[in-house]
Amino acid sequence: MFYIYNMQKIAQTGSTGEILAQEFLKNIGYTILFTNWRYKRSEIDIIAQDGKVIVFVEVKTRTNLSFGHPEDFVDANKIKKMQEAAEAYIEKFDWHGELRFDVIAIEKNNVITHFEDAFY
C-alpha cells in the first residue's frame, strides 16, 4: 500500500528530504525515535513508531526523474544493509514486537509517496 501527499507547506520549514519525511511522519501520527541510526557500515534514515509497530524508513529524494523514481534506487544491497541495521537495533533494544520496512520517496515539488511495508 502506498500514499501520495504534496508537502509544499512543510518544504518551507526544512530543505532536505529526510527533514520532510520526518515532518510527514509526525503529521500522520508517527513518533520519531532515531534519525540516521548507524550500525557498522549500515544506516537507517528514520526509525519511527507507528502505534505498536517499529518502522525502519529509507528516504529517497529526486528532483529529476530522468533516471527513475526515487523508490527505484532502493536496491537489494540497500535492503540488505537496512535489514542488518534493523537486526542490530532489535537486539540492542530487545524489541519483540512488530516491525516494518517503509520507503518514503520525495519527488520534485516535494511530492511524497509513502510505501508502507515496502520489503521484508
N, C-alpha and C positions, 0 to 999 in steps of 0.2 A: 504494500500500500504506500502511496506517496501523496504529498500535498504540495501545492504551489501557492506561494504568497509573494506579494510585492511589498518589500520592506523599505520603500523610499524614505519614509519618515525616520526610521531608525538609522538610515545611512548617514544622516546628519550628525549623529552622536558618536559614530566610530567609522574609521576608514578601512579597517581590514575585514576580510571575510570572517575570520574567527570571532571578532567582536560582534559582527552582525548575527552570526549563528548563535552566540551566547544570548544576545538580546532576544532573538527569535524564540529560543527555547524557554527563556524566562517568561516571555509573554504568553506561551501556551501552557504554563504551569510546571515546567521542569525546575529542579533545583540543580544549580551548577556545583559540582563537588570539586573538580580539578580542571585546570586547563594545561595543555602541553605536558601531560604526565608522561614521564620517561622511565623506561626500563632498558638498560644497556643501550642498544642501537635502535630501539623501537620507541615510538611516540604515539600517544593518543591525543588528538586535538582537544577534545572535551570529554570529560566523564561527568554524566549527569544522572539524576534520579527522576524517574517518571513513576510516581506512585511507589509501588514496591519493587520496581524494576531498575537495575543499574544499566545505564545506556552508555556505550562506548561510541563516540561520534567522530567520524572523519569529515573534515570540511574541505571542499574543493571549490576554488573560485576561478572563474574565467571571464574576461571582458570581451574575448573574441572567440567565436565558436568555429573558426576555420579548421581547427584540428580536432574538434569533437566537443561534446558536452562535458561539463566538469566531472560528472559521475563516471564518465568513461575512463578517467585517469586513476580510478581505484582498481589497481591491478592485483593479480594473485600475490605478488611479493608484498604489497602494502597490506593486504588482508592477513597474510601470514604474520607480519610484524605486529599488526594490531592484536591478533589473537595471542601472540607471545606476551605482549604488554598486559593484556587483559588477564591472562593466567597469573602473571606476577601480582597484579592488583588484587585479584581474588584471594590469592594466598596471603598476601600481606595484611589484608583487612578481614580475612577469614569470612568471606562472603559466601553464603549458602543459598541465597535467593535467586530469583530470575535475573537474567541478563539479556542484553540485546545489542546488536551492532547496527548503527544507523549511518547514513551518509547525508550530509547537507551539501547541496550543490547551489552555488551562487553564480548567477549569470549577469550580463550587462543590465544596467538599471536596477541592480540589487534585487532581482527576482530570485527568490529562494524556493528550491524544491527539496522537500524533506522525504527521504526514503527510509521509512521505518523497517526494521528487520531486514536490512539490505543483504546480509550474508550471515553464515553461521561460523 
